[in-house]
């Protein structure tokens, strides 16, 4: 259907006229509040007219042109009326105040009738807003200001008296006119020193009336000019300037005496009448009656009835009077805010506005048409905190009235001010947050907020710094902004505000979800702290859902994001709690290779947590890895890393991996293998080698040993060297590997070098383990041991177990290795000739004989631990060291008395070094220690000279104790020792040689 061009222009003209009325009403000084109230209700119709403008085709169809034409004509007449009033002088308007109000009431009534006709015409298109405004218009009535009426009456009286009485002296007339002009200025809030503006307005009004030929106005204006604009009155006014005057803008309202209660002398709230017509405050007259009085308080006459009749007429008059007064006070306060520069004046005006809003919240609606937004926002920029807080409250009350009010705030360019105030202290500003949140519900306001540079960052800072309610407001504000512009979600997340991000991942469209998932890994700077905060905010569930059900690109982005989040240790439990493990394990069988890689990458991070690793194992993950190990290099790397973490603490996983050992060995030797993957393989093999039940499956060839040694070249990292050395330590415990490893001469020299390291205790331990396994005389040729001794090995071993910084494990294996050397010493000792023995006895150091062995000993030649100074240290370890070190120390010292030819000298040397107290001290500590102590004491007490009480007293008690509590071997050794000491007779039940059991 073709749209009627007249109809289109008619609706557009109505919109323009509404705005024009609003602008001209602001310029009218007299009855200003009433004019603005009229303009306010007209502006309330603007949304309805805008709605009509969008439905012009519908309007043409129902032939609404006549009713809309009348509606627009009334608005135009109102605009003409306000335009005329805005051009007239204030004194003229003051004289015609009653006429102005009557015209306004007439216009409003016509507008209500026209609006009713339009709504009847548009029954199927009625606006609830228009209906509400129509109801208000019907009940709206403007009343002239009593103060205006009094001044106007005084002007008319003065004019009449001057026209009638020519006998009044000229000077008195001038004084009377000057006083009247001063009174007019005070009433209009004009400083008397600036009252010339009123005179100029009046003269200009007369000039315009003469040019337009308005005879009635010309006659009246001439009289007013003659009365108030004569040179004499001007001179009189100037004389008054130097006199004290009322404060600028002060307008004192004289409340009529009938409004006061005769009893309380206060303004009545609920006026009621007695039968005689006198009016009182209801509560006051009721109290009068309660005291027992039955008379009228004013006349004292007896009352025949105590009935109280509401004085409706007086109540209406009071309501109208105070309504006008409050409107004037509101207007006056806003004017003061525009002009006042002192903090005290600003505070006083704000306090007046606060007081009026407390009395009637309806006055909030007047602030916009009265032009109050501008002054409030201007004051907001400079005010202190208390005043600023109240201004924000007032602006918030305005904003909640509707979108048109929000638009008015935006049009005042207030958003930059709010953002700037918020930026100064985001953690302590509830006012701007609440107001911005309310404004953000309106699209134009949200756009204005987003257009401010740095606004999102400032609001995000408030989210991070505020507490409780203010934090919630900041989050709601961001949520509203994100609804208008999705890119804000990522910007907010960059500032560590993740709520919108989580919401978008959960409920956004596929395009938004993809963008947000990509941003997590690519755009956001996720350090450990931010990563943890993001996970705690709940990002894992939507990402997991996207990983399973999103489009291909979204799955990839979600996988990448989850991989990055799983790299933070604190996040790992959240993955398990959100049920991620079954989902990820299931994806290992996916047909899309990239999804497998993503799932493996995440699982490899999660498996570093022992509890999560156990859960991964429960899902049967190991069975998937055989195929994955044969896949592409990235899959291999993540698969090996996951298996390594799982094998660390799970014996079940270690056993299930035994069939994969050949594949793992083959992978280890592959060229191009990444260093991280090689590290994971070596770590996995270490865990298998440390387990007694799985290490035998690692049996391998000399080529593998050579390969491992090559890995420890100069280019290897310290971590890789440590892992390889620990792996070799595990392999050295396999019986079938010892001979292979001994044949690799490079290995023993390498271990000797790492034995000297005091910084890396783990490498020192591993080297000690390897040497303890490969230096066994039954396995290694004495010549090889001598070679190691000449390189300083024995001194290094002694240094390990004599140092307080060495670990217990390193000490144990160092002592064990030292025992191997000591066992070889008798075979390597050279017997000296009688002459050399004599020369040695005479003090020739060159021919000195060992204190234990029958020949000459040296550390590097015969591997003698006596010459190495190790014996006192080992005896000390028996008493003060750990249980394993003590056990091994006894075994090593026993090598000094195992051979008959040197047994006596060995016992002498040990006893002189206080071995007996050390042996006594370990009795009862453990079964093995007790057994070793009993065995050693039995050997010592074979020597007759040590059966004396000074040697045997403490030992006898310990041996007797062993007979009652020790193991079978310990009791046997103890009983023999006691027989040596003559404490147990031979042939008794304690004699192990005559009894099959011991008591």
Residue pairs with C-beta under 8 A, 6 or more apart in sequence:
1 57
1 60
1 61
2 60
3 56
3 57
3 60
4 56
4 59
4 60
4 65
6 65
7 56
7 59
7 60
7 64
7 65
7 68
8 56
10 65
10 68
10 69
10 72
11 49
11 52
11 53
11 56
11 59
11 68
12 53
13 72
13 76
14 49
14 68
14 71
14 72
14 75
15 46
15 49
15 50
15 53
17 72
17 75
17 76
17 78
17 79
18 42
18 43
18 45
18 46
18 49
18 75
19 46
20 79
20 83
21 38
21 39
21 42
21 43
21 75
21 78
21 79
21 82
22 39
22 42
22 43
22 369
24 79
24 82
24 83
24 85
24 86
25 35
25 36
25 38
25 39
25 82
25 86
25 369
26 36
26 39
26 371
27 86
28 35
28 82
28 85
28 86
28 93
29 90
29 93
29 188
30 90
30 93
30 94
30 97
30 100
30 148
30 188
31 93
31 97
31 100
31 101
31 104
31 142
31 144
31 145
31 148
32 331
32 370
33 324
33 327
33 328
33 330
33 331
33 366
33 370
34 100
34 101
34 104
34 142
34 327
35 82
35 85
35 104
36 331
36 366
36 369
36 370
36 371
37 140
37 142
37 327
37 366
37 369
38 78
38 104
38 107
38 108
38 142
39 82
39 369
40 365
40 366
40 368
40 369
41 108
41 133
41 136
41 137
41 140
42 75
42 78
42 111
43 369
43 404
44 129
44 133
44 136
44 404
45 115
45 130
45 133
46 404
47 127
47 129
47 403
47 404
48 127
48 129
48 130
48 133
51 127
52 59
52 68
55 125
58 125
59 65
59 68
59 122
62 121
62 122
64 118
64 121
64 122
67 114
67 117
67 118
67 120
67 121
68 118
70 114
70 117
71 111
71 114
71 115
71 117
71 118
74 107
74 110
74 111
74 114
75 111
77 107
77 110
78 107
78 111
81 103
81 104
81 107
85 93
85 100
87 208
88 205
89 198
89 201
89 202
89 204
89 205
90 188
90 198
90 201
91 155
91 184
91 198
91 201
91 202
91 224
91 228
92 202
92 205
92 217
92 220
92 221
92 224
93 100
94 148
94 151
94 152
94 155
94 184
94 187
94 188
95 152
95 155
95 156
95 220
95 224
96 152
97 144
97 145
97 148
97 149
97 152
98 144
98 148
98 149
98 152
100 144
101 142
101 143
101 144
104 142
105 141
105 142
108 137
108 140
108 142
111 137
112 134
112 137
112 138
115 130
115 133
115 134
115 137
116 134
118 130
119 126
119 130
119 131
119 134
143 320
143 323
143 324
145 324
145 328
146 256
146 321
146 324
147 187
147 253
148 187
151 183
151 184
151 187
154 180
154 183
155 180
155 184
155 224
155 227
158 176
158 177
158 180
158 227
159 223
159 224
159 227
161 168
162 168
162 173
162 227
170 232
174 230
174 232
174 233
174 236
175 236
177 227
177 228
177 230
177 232
177 233
177 236
178 233
178 236
178 237
178 239
178 240
180 227
180 228
181 195
181 198
181 199
181 228
181 233
181 237
182 192
182 195
182 237
182 240
184 198
184 228
185 191
185 192
185 195
185 198
186 192
186 245
186 246
186 251
187 251
188 198
189 248
189 249
189 250
189 251
189 332
189 335
190 197
190 198
191 245
191 248
192 237
192 240
192 241
192 245
193 241
193 245
195 237
196 234
196 237
198 228
199 228
199 229
199 234
202 221
202 224
202 225
202 228
202 229
203 225
203 229
205 221
206 218
206 221
206 222
206 225
209 217
209 218
209 221
210 218
227 233
246 252
249 332
249 335
249 336
249 339
251 328
251 332
253 325
253 328
253 329
255 267
255 321
256 321
258 279
258 314
259 267
259 268
259 314
259 318
259 321
260 266
260 267
260 268
261 267
261 268
261 271
261 280
261 281
261 284
262 278
262 280
262 297
262 298
263 280
263 281
263 284
263 285
263 288
263 297
264 281
264 284
266 281
267 318
268 279
268 280
268 281
268 314
268 318
269 281
269 282
270 281
270 282
270 283
270 310
270 315
271 279
271 280
271 281
271 282
271 310
271 311
271 314
271 315
271 318
272 279
272 280
272 281
272 282
272 285
272 308
272 309
272 310
272 311
273 279
273 308
273 309
273 310
273 311
274 280
274 285
274 296
274 303
274 308
274 309
275 303
275 304
275 305
275 307
276 296
276 299
276 301
276 303
278 296
278 297
278 298
278 299
279 311
279 314
280 288
280 297
282 308
285 297
285 308
286 308
288 297
289 306
294 302
294 303
294 306
295 301
295 302
295 303
296 303
326 356
326 359
326 360
326 363
327 366
329 352
329 356
330 352
330 353
330 356
330 363
330 366
330 367
330 370
330 372
331 370
332 352
333 349
333 350
333 352
333 353
333 356
334 349
334 353
334 367
334 370
334 371
334 372
334 375
336 345
336 346
336 348
336 349
337 346
337 349
337 350
337 372
337 375
337 376
337 378
337 379
338 374
338 375
338 378
340 346
340 349
343 384
346 379
346 383
346 387
347 387
350 379
350 387
350 390
350 391
353 367
353 394
354 390
354 394
356 363
357 363
357 364
357 394
357 397
361 397
364 394
364 397
364 398
364 401
365 401
366 372
367 373
367 376
367 394
367 398
368 398
368 405
368 408
373 395
373 398
373 408
373 409
373 412
373 414
374 412
376 391
376 394
376 395
377 395
377 412
377 414
377 417
379 387
379 391
380 388
380 391
380 392
380 395
380 414
380 417
380 421
381 417
383 391
388 421
388 431
389 431
391 431
392 431
392 432
392 434
392 435
393 431
395 409
395 414
395 435
396 431
396 434
396 435
396 438
398 405
398 408
398 409
399 405
399 406
399 409
399 435
399 438
399 439
400 438
403 442
406 438
406 439
406 441
406 442
406 444
406 445
407 442
407 444
407 445
409 439
409 445
410 439
410 442
410 444
410 445
410 448
415 436
415 439
415 445
415 448
415 449
415 452
416 452
418 432
418 435
418 436
419 432
419 436
419 449
419 452
419 454
419 455
419 458
421 429
421 431
421 432
422 429
422 432
422 433
422 436
422 458
422 459
422 462
423 454
423 458
423 461
426 458
426 459
426 461
426 462
426 465
426 466
426 474
427 462
427 465
427 466
427 467
428 466
429 462
429 470
430 469
430 470
430 473
433 462
433 466
433 470
433 473
433 474
433 477
434 473
436 449
436 459
436 477
437 473
437 476
437 477
437 480
439 445
439 446
439 449
440 446
440 449
440 477
440 480
440 481
441 480
443 484
446 480
446 481
446 483
446 484
446 485
447 484
449 455
449 481
450 456
450 481
450 484
450 485
450 488
456 478
456 481
456 488
456 491
456 492
456 495
457 491
457 495
459 474
459 477
459 478
459 481
459 492
460 474
460 478
460 491
460 492
460 495
460 496
460 497
461 495
462 470
462 471
462 474
463 471
463 474
463 475
463 478
463 492
463 495
463 497
463 499
464 495
464 496
464 497
466 473
466 474
475 497
475 499
478 488
478 492
478 497
478 499
478 500
479 499
479 500
479 503
481 488
482 488
482 489
482 492
482 500
482 503
482 504
486 504
486 508
486 512
486 515
488 500
489 500
489 501
489 504
489 512
489 516
490 501
490 515
490 516
490 519
490 523
490 524
492 498
492 499
492 500
492 501
493 500
493 501
493 519
493 520
493 523
493 524
493 534
494 523
494 524
494 525
496 530
496 533
498 533
498 534
498 537
498 539
499 537
501 516
501 519
501 520
501 534
501 537
501 539
502 537
502 538
502 539
502 542
504 512
504 513
504 516
505 513
505 516
505 517
505 539
505 542
505 543
505 546
506 541
506 542
508 516
510 550
510 551
510 554
513 542
513 546
513 550
513 554
514 550
514 551
514 553
514 554
514 557
517 543
517 546
517 550
517 554
517 557
517 558
517 560
517 561
518 557
518 560
518 561
520 526
520 534
520 539
520 543
520 557
520 561
520 564
520 565
521 557
521 560
521 561
521 563
521 564
524 530
524 534
526 534
526 564
526 565
528 568
528 570
531 564
531 565
531 567
531 568
531 571
532 568
532 570
532 571
534 565
535 565
535 568
535 570
535 571
535 574
536 574
539 561
539 565
540 562
540 565
540 574
540 575
540 578
540 580
541 578
543 558
543 561
543 562
543 565
544 558
544 562
544 578
544 579
544 580
544 583
546 554
546 555
546 557
546 558
547 555
547 558
547 559
547 562
547 583
547 587
547 595
547 598
548 555
548 583
550 558
552 592
555 592
555 594
555 595
555 598
556 594
556 598
559 594
559 595
559 597
559 598
559 599
559 601
559 602
560 598
562 575
562 580
562 598
562 602
563 598
563 601
563 602
563 605
565 571
566 572
566 575
566 601
566 602
566 605
566 606
567 605
569 608
569 609
572 605
572 606
572 608
572 609
572 612
573 609
573 611
573 612
575 581
575 602
575 606
575 612
576 606
576 609
576 611
576 612
576 615
580 602
580 606
581 603
581 606
581 612
581 615
581 616
581 619
582 619
584 599
584 602
584 603
584 606
585 599
585 603
585 616
585 619
585 620
585 621
585 624
587 595
587 596
587 598
587 599
588 596
588 599
588 600
588 621
588 624
588 628
589 624
590 596
590 599
593 631
593 632
593 635
596 628
596 631
596 635
597 634
597 635
597 638
600 628
600 635
600 638
600 639
600 642
601 638
603 616
603 621
603 638
603 642
604 638
604 639
604 641
604 642
604 645
606 612
606 613
606 616
607 613
607 616
607 641
607 642
607 645
607 646
608 645
610 648
610 649
613 645
613 646
613 648
613 649
613 650
614 649
614 650
616 642
616 646
617 646
617 650
617 652
617 653
621 642
621 646
622 643
622 646
622 653
622 656
622 657
625 639
625 642
625 643
625 660
626 660
626 663
628 635
628 636
628 639
629 635
629 636
629 639
629 640
629 660
629 663
629 664
629 667
630 663
631 639
633 672
633 673
633 674
633 677
636 667
636 677
637 674
637 676
637 677
637 680
640 664
640 667
640 677
640 680
640 681
640 684
641 676
641 677
641 680
643 653
643 657
643 684
644 680
644 681
644 683
644 684
644 687
646 653
647 653
647 654
647 657
647 684
647 687
647 688
648 687
651 691
651 693
654 687
654 688
654 691
654 693
654 694
655 693
655 694
657 664
657 684
657 688
657 694
658 688
658 694
658 697
661 688
661 697
661 698
664 681
664 684
664 685
665 700
665 704
667 673
667 677
667 681
668 678
668 681
668 682
668 685
668 707
669 707
675 717
675 720
678 711
678 720
679 719
679 720
679 723
682 711
682 720
682 723
682 724
682 727
683 723
685 698
685 727
685 730
686 723
686 726
686 727
686 730
688 694
688 695
688 697
688 698
688 730
689 695
689 698
689 726
689 727
689 729
689 730
689 731
689 733
690 726
690 730
695 730
695 731
695 733
695 734
696 734
696 736
698 730
698 731
698 734
699 734
699 736
699 737
700 731
700 737
701 740
702 740
702 743
702 744
705 728
705 731
705 737
705 740
705 741
705 744
705 747
706 744
708 724
708 727
708 728
709 724
709 744
709 746
709 747
709 750
711 720
711 724
712 720
712 721
712 724
712 725
712 750
716 724
718 760
721 763
722 760
722 762
722 763
722 766
725 751
725 754
725 763
725 766
725 767
725 770
726 762
726 766
728 741
728 747
728 766
728 770
729 765
729 766
729 767
729 769
729 770
731 737
731 741
732 738
732 741
732 769
732 770
732 773
732 774
733 769
733 773
738 773
738 774
738 776
738 779
739 779
741 747
741 770
741 773
741 774
742 748
742 774
742 779
742 780
742 784
747 770
747 774
748 770
748 771
748 774
748 775
748 784
748 788
749 791
750 767
751 767
751 770
751 771
752 767
752 771
752 788
752 791
752 792
752 793
752 796
754 760
754 763
754 764
754 766
754 767
755 764
755 767
755 768
755 771
755 793
755 796
755 797
755 800
756 796
757 763
757 764
758 764
758 803
758 805
761 805
761 806
761 807
761 810
764 800
764 806
764 807
764 810
765 807
765 809
765 810
765 813
768 797
768 800
768 809
768 810
768 813
768 814
768 817
769 813
771 793
771 813
771 817
772 813
772 814
772 816
772 817
772 820
774 780
775 785
775 788
775 817
775 820
775 821
776 820
777 785
777 820
777 823
777 824
780 820
782 824
782 827
782 828
785 820
785 821
785 824
785 863
786 828
786 860
786 861
786 863
789 821
789 859
789 860
789 861
789 863
790 860
793 817
793 821
794 818
794 821
794 859
794 860
794 863
794 865
794 868
794 870
795 859
795 868
797 814
797 815
797 817
797 818
797 870
798 814
798 818
798 868
798 869
798 870
798 873
800 806
800 810
800 811
800 814
801 810
801 811
801 814
801 815
801 818
801 873
801 874
801 877
801 881
801 885
802 873
806 814
808 881
808 882
808 884
808 885
811 877
811 881
811 882
811 885
812 882
812 884
812 885
812 888
815 874
815 877
815 885
815 888
815 889
815 892
816 888
816 892
818 865
818 870
818 892
819 888
819 891
819 892
819 895
821 863
821 865
822 863
822 864
822 865
822 892
822 895
822 896
823 895
823 898
824 863
825 853
825 857
825 862
825 863
825 864
825 865
825 895
826 853
826 899
826 901
826 902
828 861
828 862
828 863
829 850
829 853
829 854
829 855
829 856
829 857
829 862
829 864
830 855
830 856
830 862
831 854
831 855
832 840
832 847
832 849
832 855
832 856
836 847
837 847
837 849
839 846
839 847
840 847
840 848
840 849
847 856
848 856
849 855
849 856
850 856
850 857
850 862
850 864
850 866
850 867
851 866
851 905
851 908
851 909
852 864
852 866
852 896
852 902
852 905
852 906
852 909
853 862
853 864
853 866
853 902
853 905
854 901
854 902
854 905
855 862
856 862
857 864
857 866
857 867
858 864
858 867
859 867
859 868
865 871
865 874
865 892
865 895
865 896
866 896
866 909
870 892
871 893
871 896
871 909
871 910
871 913
872 913
874 889
874 892
874 893
875 889
875 893
875 910
875 913
875 914
875 915
875 918
876 918
877 885
877 886
877 889
878 886
878 889
878 890
878 893
878 915
878 918
878 919
878 921
878 922
879 886
879 917
879 918
879 921
879 922
881 889
883 925
883 926
883 928
883 929
886 922
886 925
886 929
887 926
887 928
887 929
887 932
890 919
890 922
890 929
890 932
890 933
890 936
891 932
893 910
893 915
893 936
894 932
894 935
894 936
894 939
896 902
896 906
896 909
896 910
897 903
897 906
897 907
897 910
897 939
903 939
903 942
904 943
907 939
907 940
907 942
907 943
907 946
908 943
910 940
911 940
911 946
911 951
915 936
915 940
916 937
916 940
916 951
916 954
916 955
917 954
919 933
919 936
919 937
919 955
919 958
920 933
920 954
920 955
920 958
922 929
922 930
922 932
922 933
923 929
923 930
923 933
923 934
923 958
923 961
923 962
924 930
924 961
924 965
927 966
927 967
927 970
930 962
930 965
930 966
930 967
930 970
931 966
931 967
931 969
931 970
931 973
933 958
933 962
934 959
934 962
934 966
934 969
934 970
934 971
934 973
934 974
934 977
935 969
935 970
935 973
937 955
937 958
937 959
937 973
937 974
937 977
938 973
938 974
938 976
938 977
938 980
940 946
941 947
941 952
941 955
941 977
941 980
941 981
942 980
946 952
947 980
947 981
947 982
952 981
955 977
955 981
956 978
956 981
956 983
959 974
959 977
959 978
959 981
959 983
960 974
960 978
960 983
962 970
962 971
962 973
962 974
963 971
963 974
963 975
963 978
963 990
963 998
963 999
966 974
968 998
971 998
972 992
972 998
975 984
975 990
975 991
975 992
975 998
976 992
978 984
978 990
979 985
979 986
979 990
979 991
984 990
984 991
985 991
986 993
986 994
987 994
988 994
988 995
989 995
989 997
989 998
989 999
990 998
990 999
992 998
